[in-house]
Every structure is written in C-alpha cells, then in structure tokens.
Amino acid sequence: MPKLPHISGAQAVKIFERLGFVVMRQNGSHIVLRKGSAGCVVPNHKEIKVGTLAGILRQAGVSADDFLRALHN
C-alpha cells in the first residue's frame, strides 16, 4: 500500500467527488458521501490523520492507488 498523504477534510471531499462520490449531507463537521451503494463519512478537519484516511478509504471501497491517482490529477 502506498504512503497516504496528510490532507484536509475539504481536500479529501474534492478527491472523492473526482472519483464519482456525491455529497449527501453534512452533520456538524462530518460530511457524508455516497456513490451507489458505497458510502463514507469524511471529517471536515484541518488535517485528517493517515490512519483515519485509510479507514475512510476502506469504508468507501476505494483503493489507495485510485485515491492517490485522483489526488495528482
């Protein structure tokens, strides 16, 4: 698994949107995204810890490679 970057919640949401996810709602500082039957919750914090980001990717069913590819596009 490639090394995941330290990014903000807003950056993570933009990357998930590039991957086809849609923002469904926001509850406090947590943004709920959905793509078909897959979904995830992204905390809208200044910086998301690497372990938290890995868990979000697992929850969304997105590989780290796909996420990093979308990050650099």
MMTF fields as JSON, N, C-alpha, C and O atoms, coordinates in Angstrom:
{
  "mmtfVersion": "1.0.0",
  "mmtfProducer": "UNKNOWN",
  "numBonds": 291,
  "numAtoms": 292,
  "numGroups": 73,
  "numChains": 1,
  "numModels": 1,
  "chainsPerModel": [1],
  "groupsPerChain": [73],
  "chainIdList": ["A"],
  "bondAtomList": [4, 2, 8, 6, 12, 10, 16, 14, 20, 18, 24, 22, 28, 26, 32, 30, 36, 34, 40, 38, 44, 42, 48, 46, 52, 50, 56, 54, 60, 58, 64, 62, 68, 66, 72, 70, 76, 74, 80, 78, 84, 82, 88, 86, 92, 90, 96, 94, 100, 98, 104, 102, 108, 106, 112, 110, 116, 114, 120, 118, 124, 122, 128, 126, 132, 130, 136, 134, 140, 138, 144, 142, 148, 146, 152, 150, 156, 154, 160, 158, 164, 162, 168, 166, 172, 170, 176, 174, 180, 178, 184, 182, 188, 186, 192, 190, 196, 194, 200, 198, 204, 202, 208, 206, 212, 210, 216, 214, 220, 218, 224, 222, 228, 226, 232, 230, 236, 234, 240, 238, 244, 242, 248, 246, 252, 250, 256, 254, 260, 258, 264, 262, 268, 266, 272, 270, 276, 274, 280, 278, 284, 282, 288, 286],
  "bondOrderList": [1, 1, 1, 1, 1, 1, 1, 1, 1, 1, 1, 1, 1, 1, 1, 1, 1, 1, 1, 1, 1, 1, 1, 1, 1, 1, 1, 1, 1, 1, 1, 1, 1, 1, 1, 1, 1, 1, 1, 1, 1, 1, 1, 1, 1, 1, 1, 1, 1, 1, 1, 1, 1, 1, 1, 1, 1, 1, 1, 1, 1, 1, 1, 1, 1, 1, 1, 1, 1, 1, 1, 1],
  "groupList": [{"groupName": "MET", "atomNameList": ["N", "CA", "C", "O"], "elementList": ["N", "C", "C", "O"], "formalChargeList": [0, 0, 0, 0], "bondAtomList": [1, 0, 2, 1, 3, 2], "bondOrderList": [1, 1, 2], "singleLetterCode": "M", "chemCompType": "L-PEPTIDE LINKING"}, {"groupName": "PRO", "atomNameList": ["N", "CA", "C", "O"], "elementList": ["N", "C", "C", "O"], "formalChargeList": [0, 0, 0, 0], "bondAtomList": [1, 0, 2, 1, 3, 2], "bondOrderList": [1, 1, 2], "singleLetterCode": "P", "chemCompType": "L-PEPTIDE LINKING"}, {"groupName": "LYS", "atomNameList": ["N", "CA", "C", "O"], "elementList": ["N", "C", "C", "O"], "formalChargeList": [0, 0, 0, 0], "bondAtomList": [1, 0, 2, 1, 3, 2], "bondOrderList": [1, 1, 2], "singleLetterCode": "K", "chemCompType": "L-PEPTIDE LINKING"}, {"groupName": "LEU", "atomNameList": ["N", "CA", "C", "O"], "elementList": ["N", "C", "C", "O"], "formalChargeList": [0, 0, 0, 0], "bondAtomList": [1, 0, 2, 1, 3, 2], "bondOrderList": [1, 1, 2], "singleLetterCode": "L", "chemCompType": "L-PEPTIDE LINKING"}, {"groupName": "HIS", "atomNameList": ["N", "CA", "C", "O"], "elementList": ["N", "C", "C", "O"], "formalChargeList": [0, 0, 0, 0], "bondAtomList": [1, 0, 2, 1, 3, 2], "bondOrderList": [1, 1, 2], "singleLetterCode": "H", "chemCompType": "L-PEPTIDE LINKING"}, {"groupName": "ILE", "atomNameList": ["N", "CA", "C", "O"], "elementList": ["N", "C", "C", "O"], "formalChargeList": [0, 0, 0, 0], "bondAtomList": [1, 0, 2, 1, 3, 2], "bondOrderList": [1, 1, 2], "singleLetterCode": "I", "chemCompType": "L-PEPTIDE LINKING"}, {"groupName": "SER", "atomNameList": ["N", "CA", "C", "O"], "elementList": ["N", "C", "C", "O"], "formalChargeList": [0, 0, 0, 0], "bondAtomList": [1, 0, 2, 1, 3, 2], "bondOrderList": [1, 1, 2], "singleLetterCode": "S", "chemCompType": "L-PEPTIDE LINKING"}, {"groupName": "GLY", "atomNameList": ["N", "CA", "C", "O"], "elementList": ["N", "C", "C", "O"], "formalChargeList": [0, 0, 0, 0], "bondAtomList": [1, 0, 2, 1, 3, 2], "bondOrderList": [1, 1, 2], "singleLetterCode": "G", "chemCompType": "PEPTIDE LINKING"}, {"groupName": "ALA", "atomNameList": ["N", "CA", "C", "O"], "elementList": ["N", "C", "C", "O"], "formalChargeList": [0, 0, 0, 0], "bondAtomList": [1, 0, 2, 1, 3, 2], "bondOrderList": [1, 1, 2], "singleLetterCode": "A", "chemCompType": "L-PEPTIDE LINKING"}, {"groupName": "GLN", "atomNameList": ["N", "CA", "C", "O"], "elementList": ["N", "C", "C", "O"], "formalChargeList": [0, 0, 0, 0], "bondAtomList": [1, 0, 2, 1, 3, 2], "bondOrderList": [1, 1, 2], "singleLetterCode": "Q", "chemCompType": "L-PEPTIDE LINKING"}, {"groupName": "VAL", "atomNameList": ["N", "CA", "C", "O"], "elementList": ["N", "C", "C", "O"], "formalChargeList": [0, 0, 0, 0], "bondAtomList": [1, 0, 2, 1, 3, 2], "bondOrderList": [1, 1, 2], "singleLetterCode": "V", "chemCompType": "L-PEPTIDE LINKING"}, {"groupName": "PHE", "atomNameList": ["N", "CA", "C", "O"], "elementList": ["N", "C", "C", "O"], "formalChargeList": [0, 0, 0, 0], "bondAtomList": [1, 0, 2, 1, 3, 2], "bondOrderList": [1, 1, 2], "singleLetterCode": "F", "chemCompType": "L-PEPTIDE LINKING"}, {"groupName": "GLU", "atomNameList": ["N", "CA", "C", "O"], "elementList": ["N", "C", "C", "O"], "formalChargeList": [0, 0, 0, 0], "bondAtomList": [1, 0, 2, 1, 3, 2], "bondOrderList": [1, 1, 2], "singleLetterCode": "E", "chemCompType": "L-PEPTIDE LINKING"}, {"groupName": "ARG", "atomNameList": ["N", "CA", "C", "O"], "elementList": ["N", "C", "C", "O"], "formalChargeList": [0, 0, 0, 0], "bondAtomList": [1, 0, 2, 1, 3, 2], "bondOrderList": [1, 1, 2], "singleLetterCode": "R", "chemCompType": "L-PEPTIDE LINKING"}, {"groupName": "ASN", "atomNameList": ["N", "CA", "C", "O"], "elementList": ["N", "C", "C", "O"], "formalChargeList": [0, 0, 0, 0], "bondAtomList": [1, 0, 2, 1, 3, 2], "bondOrderList": [1, 1, 2], "singleLetterCode": "N", "chemCompType": "L-PEPTIDE LINKING"}, {"groupName": "CYS", "atomNameList": ["N", "CA", "C", "O"], "elementList": ["N", "C", "C", "O"], "formalChargeList": [0, 0, 0, 0], "bondAtomList": [1, 0, 2, 1, 3, 2], "bondOrderList": [1, 1, 2], "singleLetterCode": "C", "chemCompType": "L-PEPTIDE LINKING"}, {"groupName": "THR", "atomNameList": ["N", "CA", "C", "O"], "elementList": ["N", "C", "C", "O"], "formalChargeList": [0, 0, 0, 0], "bondAtomList": [1, 0, 2, 1, 3, 2], "bondOrderList": [1, 1, 2], "singleLetterCode": "T", "chemCompType": "L-PEPTIDE LINKING"}, {"groupName": "ASP", "atomNameList": ["N", "CA", "C", "O"], "elementList": ["N", "C", "C", "O"], "formalChargeList": [0, 0, 0, 0], "bondAtomList": [1, 0, 2, 1, 3, 2], "bondOrderList": [1, 1, 2], "singleLetterCode": "D", "chemCompType": "L-PEPTIDE LINKING"}],
  "groupTypeList": [0, 1, 2, 3, 1, 4, 5, 6, 7, 8, 9, 8, 10, 2, 5, 11, 12, 13, 3, 7, 11, 10, 10, 0, 13, 9, 14, 7, 6, 4, 5, 10, 3, 13, 2, 7, 6, 8, 7, 15, 10, 10, 1, 14, 4, 2, 12, 5, 2, 10, 7, 16, 3, 8, 7, 5, 3, 13, 9, 8, 7, 10, 6, 8, 17, 17, 11, 3, 13, 8, 3, 4, 14],
  "groupIdList": [1, 2, 3, 4, 5, 6, 7, 8, 9, 10, 11, 12, 13, 14, 15, 16, 17, 18, 19, 20, 21, 22, 23, 24, 25, 26, 27, 28, 29, 30, 31, 32, 33, 34, 35, 36, 37, 38, 39, 40, 41, 42, 43, 44, 45, 46, 47, 48, 49, 50, 51, 52, 53, 54, 55, 56, 57, 58, 59, 60, 61, 62, 63, 64, 65, 66, 67, 68, 69, 70, 71, 72, 73],
  "secStructList": [7, 7, 7, 7, 7, 7, 5, 7, 2, 2, 2, 2, 2, 2, 2, 2, 2, 2, 6, 6, 7, 3, 3, 3, 3, 3, 3, 6, 6, 3, 3, 3, 3, 3, 3, 6, 6, 3, 3, 3, 3, 3, 3, 7, 7, 1, 7, 5, 7, 2, 2, 2, 2, 2, 2, 2, 2, 2, 2, 2, 6, 7, 7, 2, 2, 2, 2, 2, 2, 2, 2, 6, 7],
  "xCoordList": [0.849, 0.0, 0.885, 1.797, 0.628, 1.437, 1.177, 0.154, 2.138, 2.022, 0.963, 1.006, 0.015, -1.056, -0.584, 0.188, -1.036, -0.61, -1.444, -2.514, -0.948, -1.711, -2.483, -1.883, -3.799, -4.626, -5.759, -6.038, -6.401, -7.538, -8.809, -8.844, -9.833, -11.123, -11.704, -12.282, -11.554, -12.078, -11.378, -12.021, -10.059, -9.325, -9.803, -9.966, -10.027, -10.49, -11.848, -12.081, -12.737, -14.069, -13.931, -14.613, -13.069, -12.865, -12.349, -12.764, -11.443, -10.895, -11.978, -12.079, -12.787, -13.875, -14.877, -15.436, -15.11, -16.017, -15.445, -16.194, -14.116, -13.476, -13.657, -13.712, -13.749, -13.928, -15.394, -15.709, -16.292, -17.69, -18.607, -19.798, -18.095, -18.935, -19.689, -19.232, -20.842, -21.682, -21.903, -22.152, -21.811, -22.076, -23.573, -24.377, -23.939, -25.356, -25.817, -26.864, -25.009, -25.37, -24.151, -23.121, -24.3, -23.266, -23.92, -24.925, -23.352, -23.855, -22.719, -21.823, -22.744, -21.636, -20.409, -20.443, -19.309, -18.071, -17.849, -16.735, -18.883, -18.746, -19.593, -20.787, -18.941, -19.579, -19.834, -18.916, -21.072, -21.455, -21.474, -22.16, -20.704, -20.621, -21.149, -21.072, -21.691, -22.239, -21.983, -22.02, -21.722, -21.585, -22.236, -21.65, -23.443, -24.19, -24.505, -25.097, -24.108, -24.342, -23.166, -23.265, -22.051, -20.871, -20.981, -21.464, -20.537, -20.566, -19.464, -18.853, -19.209, -18.199, -18.505, -19.279, -17.882, -18.029, -16.649, -15.724, -16.513, -15.234, -15.337, -16.223, -14.426, -14.433, -13.874, -12.821, -14.555, -14.116, -13.155, -13.467, -11.981, -10.97, -9.83, -9.72, -8.989, -7.852, -6.901, -6.355, -6.697, -5.843, -6.43, -6.79, -6.521, -7.005, -5.789, -4.873, -5.77, -4.659, -4.638, -5.673, -3.448, -3.261, -4.098, -4.693, -4.156, -4.945, -6.427, -7.147, -6.882, -8.289, -8.598, -9.641, -7.688, -7.881, -7.924, -8.733, -7.068, -7.078, -8.419, -8.943, -8.971, -10.274, -11.39, -12.31, -11.313, -12.325, -12.271, -13.31, -11.061, -10.912, -11.488, -12.144, -11.241, -11.788, -13.315, -13.984, -13.848, -15.301, -15.92, -17.009, -15.222, -15.735, -15.477, -16.073, -14.597, -14.258, -13.356, -13.419, -12.505, -11.585, -10.171, -9.795, -9.384, -8.005, -7.147, -7.477, -6.055, -5.142, -4.555, -4.344, -4.288, -3.742, -4.712, -4.307, -5.996, -7.001, -7.121, -7.247, -7.082, -7.195, -6.006, -6.189, -4.799, -3.603, -3.597, -3.154, -4.08, -4.165, -5.101, -4.79, -6.244, -7.197, -6.629, -6.941, -5.798, -5.173, -4.244, -4.195, -3.503, -2.499, -3.032, -2.269, -4.33, -4.934, -5.637, -6.202],
  "yCoordList": [-1.183, 0.0, 1.234, 1.341, 2.17, 3.388, 4.267, 4.155, 5.136, 6.024, 7.088, 7.78, 7.209, 8.19, 9.551, 9.626, 10.626, 11.981, 12.531, 12.008, 13.577, 14.335, 15.393, 16.295, 15.282, 16.239, 16.704, 16.098, 17.787, 18.296, 17.558, 16.856, 17.724, 17.121, 17.659, 16.906, 18.96, 19.573, 19.006, 18.765, 18.79, 18.194, 16.767, 16.358, 16.016, 14.631, 14.595, 13.743, 15.501, 15.541, 15.824, 15.19, 16.758, 17.074, 15.858, 15.607, 15.1, 13.911, 12.85, 12.22, 12.647, 11.677, 12.095, 11.242, 13.403, 13.879, 13.571, 13.241, 13.675, 13.308, 11.824, 11.412, 11.032, 9.585, 9.198, 8.012, 10.182, 9.912, 9.927, 9.648, 10.242, 10.317, 11.643, 12.636, 11.645, 12.839, 13.147, 12.245, 14.429, 14.845, 14.727, 15.361, 13.915, 13.723, 14.733, 15.365, 14.868, 15.802, 16.063, 15.399, 17.046, 17.352, 17.455, 18.148, 16.766, 16.805, 17.291, 16.517, 18.55, 19.121, 19.202, 19.799, 18.594, 18.643, 17.365, 17.12, 16.548, 15.3, 15.349, 15.646, 15.049, 15.104, 13.68, 12.862, 13.383, 12.046, 12.041, 12.848, 11.113, 10.976, 9.613, 8.653, 9.531, 8.258, 8.118, 9.089, 6.876, 6.515, 5.146, 4.129, 5.124, 3.871, 3.36, 4.07, 2.12, 1.564, 1.81, 1.531, 2.33, 2.616, 4.024, 4.939, 4.184, 5.5, 5.64, 4.652, 6.861, 7.109, 8.43, 9.253, 8.601, 9.817, 10.442, 9.806, 11.696, 12.395, 13.519, 14.368, 13.535, 14.643, 15.9, 15.843, 17.002, 18.248, 18.962, 20.021, 18.359, 18.903, 19.505, 19.281, 20.266, 20.905, 19.858, 20.036, 18.762, 17.674, 16.341, 16.17, 15.399, 14.058, 13.171, 13.158, 12.437, 11.533, 10.417, 10.051, 9.882, 8.862, 7.618, 7.051, 7.187, 6.015, 6.243, 5.337, 7.451, 7.801, 7.785, 7.281, 8.338, 8.35, 6.92, 6.621, 6.042, 4.644, 3.99, 3.214, 4.292, 3.758, 4.279, 3.538, 5.555, 6.151, 5.471, 5.176, 5.226, 4.558, 3.145, 2.703, 2.439, 1.088, 1.134, 0.312, 2.106, 2.272, 2.556, 2.071, 3.343, 3.731, 2.679, 2.734, 1.719, 0.716, 1.251, 0.797, 2.226, 2.854, 2.424, 2.447, 2.031, 1.646, 2.904, 3.98, 2.742, 3.864, 4.343, 5.54, 3.404, 3.783, 4.672, 5.681, 4.3, 5.11, 6.49, 7.497, 6.531, 7.8, 8.705, 9.89, 8.153, 8.951, 9.4, 10.508, 8.56, 8.927, 10.131, 11.065, 10.103, 11.223, 12.474, 13.594, 12.284, 13.416, 14.171, 15.401, 13.442, 14.07, 14.475, 14.95, 14.296, 14.712, 16.028, 16.532],
  "zCoordList": [0.0, 0.0, 0.0, 0.82, -0.912, -0.954, 0.27, 0.944, 0.523, 1.669, 1.399, 0.381, 2.321, 2.176, 2.67, 3.626, 2.034, 2.424, 3.574, 3.885, 4.193, 5.185, 4.393, 3.81, 4.375, 3.648, 4.556, 5.591, 4.148, 4.924, 4.527, 3.516, 5.321, 5.012, 3.72, 2.936, 3.492, 2.264, 1.034, 0.012, 1.125, 0.011, -0.241, -1.391, 0.828, 0.693, 0.001, -0.857, 0.36, -0.262, -1.758, -2.563, -2.147, -3.563, -4.324, -5.455, -3.703, -4.354, -4.513, -5.566, -3.475, -3.573, -4.646, -5.335, -4.795, -5.844, -7.222, -8.141, -7.377, -8.644, -8.938, -10.097, -7.878, -8.021, -8.217, -8.308, -8.284, -8.566, -7.355, -7.494, -6.174, -4.985, -4.972, -5.537, -4.323, -4.229, -2.753, -1.953, -2.4, -1.023, -0.774, -1.457, 0.205, 0.537, 1.586, 1.448, 2.637, 3.705, 4.574, 4.459, 5.444, 6.424, 7.783, 7.948, 8.753, 10.12, 11.003, 11.341, 11.377, 12.142, 11.266, 10.19, 11.73, 10.954, 10.151, 9.687, 9.979, 9.236, 7.961, 7.997, 6.834, 5.527, 5.055, 5.02, 4.693, 4.24, 2.717, 2.09, 2.128, 0.678, 0.269, 1.035, -0.951, -1.419, -2.915, -3.67, -3.316, -4.731, -4.877, -4.507, -5.413, -5.496, -4.108, -3.295, -3.835, -2.502, -1.565, -0.37, -2.085, -1.256, -0.688, -1.355, 0.524, 1.148, 2.168, 2.576, 2.58, 3.598, 4.302, 3.814, 5.445, 6.233, 6.383, 6.888, 5.942, 5.997, 7.021, 6.92, 8.02, 8.967, 8.29, 7.656, 8.419, 7.8, 8.748, 9.291, 8.935, 9.838, 9.033, 7.827, 9.708, 9.054, 8.495, 7.406, 9.232, 8.774, 9.225, 10.39, 8.284, 8.599, 8.825, 8.003, 9.917, 10.195, 9.16, 8.602, 8.912, 7.884, 8.183, 7.267, 9.432, 9.801, 9.585, 9.165, 9.872, 9.647, 8.157, 7.738, 7.355, 5.905, 5.36, 4.482, 5.868, 5.435, 5.768, 4.969, 6.927, 7.31, 6.424, 6.08, 6.053, 5.168, 3.8, 3.209, 3.3, 2.002, 2.052, 1.108, 3.154, 3.327, 3.348, 2.722, 4.076, 4.184, 2.816, 2.508, 2.001, 0.688, -0.38, -1.456, -0.1, -1.099, -2.188, -3.331, -1.841, -2.79, -2.43, -1.258, -3.427, -3.16, -2.976, -3.475, -2.259, -2.03, -3.35, -3.542, -4.266, -5.575, -6.346, -6.922, -6.359, -7.057, -6.415, -7.112, -5.096, -4.373, -4.714, -4.993, -4.691, -4.994, -6.446, -6.746, -7.35, -8.765, -8.933, -9.672, -8.244, -8.313, -7.647, -8.053, -6.629, -5.938, -6.864, -6.831, -7.696, -8.557, -9.924, -10.765, -10.16, -11.438, -11.299, -12.269]
}
